[in-house]
Amino acid sequence: MSKDFVEVRGAEEHNLKDVDVEIPREQFTVVTGLSGSGKSSLAFETIYAEGQRRYIESLSAYARNFLGQMDKPQVESVEGLSPAISIDQKNAANNPRSTVGTVTELHDYLRLLYARVGTPHCPECGREVGEQSAQQMVRRLLEVPEGTRAEIAAPVVRDQKGAFEDLFEELAGEGYTRVEVDGERYDLSLETPELDENYDHTVDVIVDRVKLRAEDRSRITDSVETALDEADGTMKVILPDPPEAVTSGEIDVGTQSRSTGDLADDAETDAATTDRVLVEFSEDLACTHCGIDFSPIETRSFSFNSPYGACPECEGIGSTKEVDPDLVVQDTSKPLKNVFEPWSYNRSYYRTRIDNVAEHFGVSVETPFEELDESIREQFLWGTDRQVEFTRQTKDGVRRKTKRFEGVIPNLERRHVETDSDNTREHIEEFMAVTTCPECEGTRLKPQSRSVLVDDTAITDVNRLSIGDALEHFEGMESSLTDRERTIAEEILKEIRARLGFMEEVGLEYLTLDREAATLSGGESQRIRLATQVGSGLVGVLYVLDEPSIGLHQRDNDRLLNTLEGLRDLGNTLLVVEHDEETMRRADNIVDMGPGPGKDGGEVVVQGDFEDVIDCEASITGDYLAGREEIAVPDERREADGELVIRGARQHNLSDLDVSIPVGQFTTITGVSGSGKSTLMHDVLYKGLAREMNDNTEVDPGDHDGIDGTDEIENVRLIDQSPIGRTPRSNPATYTNVFDHIRELFAETELSKQRGYEKGRFSFNVKGGRCEECGGQGTVKIEMNFLSDVYVPCEECDGARYNDETLDVTYKGETISDVLDMSVSEAASFFESHSGLSRRLELLEDVGLGYMRLGQPSTTLSGGEAQRVKLAEELGKRDSGDTLYLLDEPTTGLHKADERKLIDVLHRLTDKGNTVVVIEHELDLVKNADNVIDLGPEGGEHGGQIVATGTPEEVARDDDSHTGRYLRDLLPDVDREGPRADRRLPAKEDDGEEAEAPPATDD
């Protein structure tokens, strides 16, 4: 066995057919092939699974009890394995507390930086606060110019009610004669201040009057210690005639304020009053000006997952749920008695209350809400400012009670907190909207934590920066720190800059650090984990990646590939499942799986470098790379039948855009990552139409002025990459209703009629026909304690899911279990005589899912596969045209051959009179569109503008468009001067035969 390879022998996982393959170590290998050809089965389910399993088995039984185990893949042997790390497209986290900063560990370093070198400030007045010893206070006072007069005072009372006669008597008894009460001076040997006990007062006792000189250090120290002891750790120093160096800020003595004091009893002062400086000190962390004490600054003070740092109002989430007046009153034209939607479920009880309040104001309950005086409407919603007489009919007669009307909204908020009924709480939450926390303004941290500054910047301000801006912020920060702070922060800043740099390298500079991790796309999540791995600096690791180029614009692909090559050059082995041509060009080795999908795949068609794949005529991948096959450009573009116009889109980084979407055309929205594509389509267009056309109050559209032209379309349908089901019982057959038709066929067989079986008998989700031993799952889980759980075929049904009586029924010689094990292509052939069923199966084939098993659990589908199942299901519906279809990167996970099928489906949808809008980076799909909307020019705050719009040819001619420059190479009517122009293959010699015309795409 060579140490230069990872050698796989006899791999038979899923559809792999006894595959033998050698993966070069410390090289960059791409595994490619048609969808369903066995790429993931080889890379993830075999090589990664075996590497992970062996690593975990090397640990102690105690550790394995916590880590779990991975099942052994179906493979004869895998030799030469290194510790394996999988970087897939799963979301970085679904926890709303997780942000880009937390999942990358950047926030941990920021917390450490702010805890160690941050300067706390008072959140009320903004003054710097800090804790000092008596010696430190003395040293700061002696920095004042020699001979400056000062008074050392103890603030014994601060803003408290009382006359304080006992206090003044006690102070006089201790020998103190001078006090300052509310800014006025008194001599206790002559008089006792007479104070109104109903008002707040401040009392400072003058401990000593000195000149600040080095030779008087001992006296000054004694006086400072005495003042601190009298006032529980706080002290004031009054400078009656402050030097200019102090008033100008040249010398920083401490927390200062300017004031005018009565110093008439001071023999050394000629004037009765003078401007002075008051300097406040504290042994504890406190604002002596506002009287606010602070907790010690720790790393947990900056964690919104800890009660020590989290905002108490939202508990660190950054948002709160509040009753939304627009949801409470959805139709202001309704009469007063029916206008409050949350109270509609119990009209008899609440109607009486509304009647009483209406009578109080002298209005009719039949009056439309919008016609009431605004002040009356406000009091119905928020409560009355005066008492109302309420009447209630009882057995003993009418009971009357006078009180203020609570208001609809306060009533809902109170009941939401107090109720023990889940139904009541859920009902009220239908009328609540998620809003930014008013206390912390979405920053998640409590006021004290938000007021600690490093380089005059709070940690919450840093979190709101994009990765690119944050990197710029921390570059050269050492120059603004003191020598002590620089020594402490040096290593922390080094780590922060390194992590920010890694994320910028993989094209994520537009993401903000406070972006919720759950809102990231699969590609963004994968690149975040990739950046984290680059930062770890590991050597000798096997990295297995799943299409890292997904969601990445071609312009940013080079940076991603440079990062992957950097990982390889460290001495790691990269195994990347990918369809991207540029990635294959830069790979050291390519493994092309096939030759077909599903049962027709599972073999290595060709292995070698890029040229080897091109030269292999048996490789479909090679055909597309060499130009023997291609996705053709349409002969002509469609004309628009009208337009949808989004006006004033301002959500997130969108720059008050007016966007026109042609009706009856195929439109792609393109642009670099973070340019605003998803915000425009999902947050503004889809949610805006859902609220306007379907009266869907559960969605909260992004900020925009309106959408014109909605009368041009009848329906809007979003087909995204969310799962089609969250349990293994859901599968493509159940989601597309194919299984309903199949069960009906089995119920119509002769044996079913004889036994009285209906179609419910053939469902594995209900009792009757399913195997009760495994509950219709086909497998049984065996818990193995510290070993991994083992799933074995059910002994009762042998994995068939159904009981013997149900399996007696056959259709064309096949049982219901046999049908579920068929691929979509096999089932389409099997049911070709059944027109309705055959048509639905053909639609699944049309979107490139012919390889998928009908009974494949939905939890095992990728995001792209789930989206294409939804697309097939939409195609199966009766369609009269005039529907707006919205898709988000539907080419995810598709080979060029499958991509061509998908493009044909999108053309068919558009040809029926529908409007199709697709977010996409894949240029072969973009060039097939009738219209392109290119956003940018960059990501984040530097994006959100329309860079170019028009046909693909028009966008390709725009020099400002990153997308356009890459499109030039693919369009025959545009000069080929794009970034890939030098990579085209040489033209083949003319063999004298006329080229075959590309197949028509119409229906």
C-alpha positions, 0 to 999 in steps of 0.5 A: 500500500502506497503512502501517497494515496488514500486507497478505496477498495470494493466500495458499495455504499448506496449505488456504488458498484464495487468501486476501486479508486486511489485519491492522491494525498496532499493534493486537490481532488474534485469528484464530479459527475451527473446528479445521483451518479455516486459522488457523495456516496464515495466522498462523504458516505465512504471515505469521510465516514470511514475516516471519522469512524476510525478516529472516534474508535481510537478514543476511550469508551468514556469519550465515545459515550459523548461523541457517538459513533458513525456506522461502518460504510459498505466498503472492503477497505480504505487505506492511507486515511488521515483524520477527516473533517467534513465541510458541508452546506448545512446551516452554521446554526439554527439558534437565533443567538448564533451570529457570524461573530460567535460561530467564527469565534471572533466574538470570543476574542472581541470579548477578551479584548474589551474585558482586558483593555476596554475603558468603561464609561457611564451609559447615562452621562458618558463620563469615563469611570474606573476604580482607583486606589488612594495612591493612584488618586494622589498620583493623578492629583500631583500631576496638576501644576505645582501649587494648585489650590484644592479642596478634598471633600467626602460626598456623604449624601447624594440626592436624598430626601431629608433634613439631616440634622443628626448628620450635621451634628455628628460631623460637627462632633468629629471636628468638621466645620465646612460643608457644601450643601446643594452648592452652598457653603456652610460653617457648622461652627456657626450654623446648622443648615435648615433643609426641606426634608421633602426635597433631594439634597447633596451634602459634601463635607470638606475634609481638607484644603491644601495646595497640591505640592510634592512635599505635601504628599503625606498630608494629601494622602491622609486627607484622601484616605479620610474622605474615602472612608467617610463616603464609602469609597468615593471622593470629590476634589474641588479646584477653585481656581483650576489651571488652564492645563486642566480645563483644556484637557491637557492634563486628565485628572479624572471625572470632571465637571465645571460649576460655580460654588460659594467660596466667600469664607475662603480667605485666599479668594478675592471674589465671592464666586468663581468658576471651578472644576470638580473632580470625582474619584471612586475606589469602586467601578462607579460613575460618581456623577450619576451615582451608578455602580458597575459590576467588574468588567469580565469577558462574560460582560460582553456575552449576550448568552450570559445574564451578566452581559445580555440585555434584560429586556430581550434576554440577548435575542435583540428582538422582542414580540409586541402586539402590532396595531396593524394586525389588531385592526386590519380593516379600518372600514369595519364597524367599531363592534367588529374591527378588533380581530383578536377579540373576534373569537369571543364577541359576546364578552368583549362586545359588552366592553366595546358597547360601554366604552362607545357609550362613554364617548358618545359614538355608535358601535356601527360607526366605521373605525376609520371615521372615529376621531383619532383620539378616540381610536387611540383610547380604544387601542391603548386605554382610556385616560378617564374612568368608564362605567361598565355594566354586566348582566348577572342573575341578580340583575345589572351590575355596574363598575367604574374603572379605566378601560384597559385598551385592546393592546395592553389587554393582549400583552397582559394576557399573553404573559399571565395566561396558562393556556397554550391556545390563548397564547398562540392566538394572541401571538398571531397578532404580535410582530417581531420588533427590534428590542427598544432597550438595546436597539438590537445590540443584545447587550446591557447598557454597561457593556455597550458603554465600554470603549476600545479606541473610542468604539463600543463592541456593539459598533464593531459587531455592526461592521462588515468583515471588510470594514472590521478588518480595516478598523483593527488594522493599526489599532495598536497606535491608539493604545497605551504601552500597557494596553498594547502589550496586553492586546497585541496577541488578541489583535493578531488573532482577530485580524487573522480570522477576519482576513481568512473570511475575506479571502473566501469572499465573505467580506460583506457579512456583518459580525452580528448577522444571524447564523440561521440567515446564512445560505448553505454556501456562506455557512460552508465558507465560514467553516472553511475560513475557520479551518484555514485559521486552525493551521492543521496539517495532514488532514483530509478535508471533504467539501460539498460544492463550496462554490455554491452561491458564489459569484464567478468573480469571487471564485478565484479567492475561494480556490486560492484558499483551497490551494492554500489548505493543500499547500499546508500538507492537507488532502482536499476531496471536493464534490463539485460541478464548477468548471473553474474548480476542475481546471485548478484541481490536481486530480478529477474523479468523474463518476457515472456514466449515468444517475442512480442505478446507471451510475456508481462507477468511475468513468475516468480519473486524471487531470483536466485534459484526461477528462476532456479526452474521454469521450465516454464522459458526459462531463468531458463532453461539456468541458470540451464543447462537444455538448453545450447549453445553447443560447436561445434564438430569440428573447421573449417580448414582455406583456407588462411589468411589475415595478417595485418602488423604493426598496430600502430593506437592508442594503438596497439603495431606494431602488425602483426595479422593473420585472417584465411580465411574461419573461424569464428574468434572472437576478444576478450580482456578487454575494451580498449585493442584495439579491435575496433581500430584493426577491424574498423580503421585498417582492415575495413578502410584499406580494403575499401581503398585498395579493393574498392578505397574508398578515403573517409575513413582514415585507421588507421596507419599500414604497409599493409594488405596481402592476400586481393586476398583471399576475394572478398568483405568486409562488416561491420555490425555495430550498427549504426541506419538503419534510422534516421526518423520514416518513416524508418522501418525493412520492408523498410530497408530489401526491404520486403516492396517492395515485399509486395507492389508488391503483393498488386498491383497485386490484382484484385481490384488494377488492376481494379483501375490502382493502381501500387505499389507506391500507397501502399507507405506511403512516397509519395502522392497518397495512403497515408493519407494526414491528417497525411502525412502517419505517422498515428499520429498527434502531438498536441503542448501543450505549457508548457505541453508535446506534445501529439501524437493522432491517426489521425482522418482521417485514425484512425492511418492506415496511408492510405486513404480509397481507398487504404485500400479497397485493401486487400490481403488474407483479410488483408489491407496494414496497417494490414500487417505493424502491424504484427510481423515478425513471423506473417508475415512469416506465412501469406506470407509462399506461397510467397517464396522470401518474406517468405525467407526474413522474415525467415532470420529476425526470424533467427537473433532473431527478430521474435517479431518485428513489420514490421512497427516499426519505426527505431528510436525505435530500439536498437543498437543490433536490428539495427545490426541484421536487417542489418545482416538479410539484408546481408543474403538475398543477393545473396552470392557466398562466399569469403566475409569478414563479420565484426560485433561488439558485435552482442549479444547486448541485446540478451537472451541466446535463441536468442543468440543461433539463432544468432550463428547458423546464423554466422555458416551458413555464414561461412559454405558458404565459407565466413570469419566472424570476430566478436568483442565479450565478450559473452563467449558462442559465443566465444567458438563457434568460430574457432579462437580467437584473444585475445588482452590486457593484459589490456586497454589503454596504457597497452593494444594493444598486442596479448595476445593469439591466436588460438582455444578457447581451446588453448586460454583457456589454456593460463594463461596470457589470462583473456578471457581464464581463463573465457572460461575454465568453458565452454569448455569440453576439458579444466580443469575447474579452471576458475573464475566461477568454484565454481559457477557451479550447481551440476550435475543432477542425471543420470535418465538412459536416453540418452541425446538428441544430440544438434541440427546441426548448418549446413545449 
